[in-house]
């Protein structure tokens, strides 16, 4: 399973990349705003800076929600760097835009997916990635991991090549469960990736080994 980091924070992207396990980055307008990145030029430069750090796909989201806006923005984003994947919301015009980009060989990530039916549409339109938001489903008392299972089954039934990018990951068990189900990618906050390192028996075992090595 590929690991993406879900942030626009350059320091966190560098830290995850230095660990040697990072395969890509996802951003969204909220994550860009959190870093104070405003204005077309600054946003574009920020995406280029991210691409310079990581050797993998970088999702850059369009702001427009109307077909022509999404096409214009998406083409400009894709032209920035070969690693850019255009992130498009799961709406009617978004599906049309994904179909357009797919025909042009521009890679897409269909975002804000909360149902198997939406994921089926994204695959049929030719999305490179589909992003089901598992944490936000858990937040409303719906099992987000069940959605990943359903999409995996549907895509396997018909051989869809769209990659399942589990998004809105909140904790390390989300990552482990996504790997068990067969998600292609999990996009995670740095905290969830680092939490995978931790086990108290590792800490006590290492302390004992260090102590014994001095005997
Ligand atoms: C990723 O592509 C999504 O934008 C992101 O995972 C959303 O996560 P959140 O629910 O923590 O905002």
Boltz pocket constraint, residues with backbone or C-beta under 6 A from the ligand:
constraints:
  - pocket:
      binder: B
      contacts: [[A, 6], [A, 26], [A, 27], [A, 28], [A, 111], [A, 131], [A, 133], [A, 135], [A, 136], [A, 167], [A, 168], [A, 169], [A, 187]]
      max_distance: 6.0
